[in-house]
């Protein structure tokens, strides 16, 4: 064999080796691609099966893992953005606690997302639970008045919470609690 022929064979073998290596599947890229065009884990799994010939169980597992990853990233971004404006949020909360409007409505008007409004309202509510129990007992003793109306008018309870509490107590009285 001549030198040129040997060189050509070596180069051809190297090219085949490089080509074989470059054709190795990049499963991560496939998952990312499918998750970017699908709306949910089910769609991602279908894409992986149909477009990239994945086994169904493997596709479902990868799609669910990717969905958890994206949810975590979204939460991290939202929390980071929220933390950047922590001073503004403290001022909003102070101002809304002074406002005659319901806290939740005031915070929504201030631009808070509903999930943060609900978390904050629930946290503040739980902090004052002993007071709310006394208010509830006081309204329960007023037999001539509707419980939810009493809680809303006299103690400024959020109407949704007052109605839910009154409904819950009525179910307990009627024996329908579970």
Secondary structure, 3 states (H helix, E strand, C coil): CCHHHHHHHHHHHHHHHHHHHHCCCCHHHHHHHHHHHCCCHHHHHHHHHHHHCCCHHHHHHHHHHHHHHHHHHHHHHHHHHHHHCHHHHHHHHHHHHHCCCCHHHHHHHCCCCHHHHHHHHHHHHHHCHHHHHHHHHHHHHCCCCCHHHHHHHHHCCCHHHHHHHHHHHHHHHCCCCC
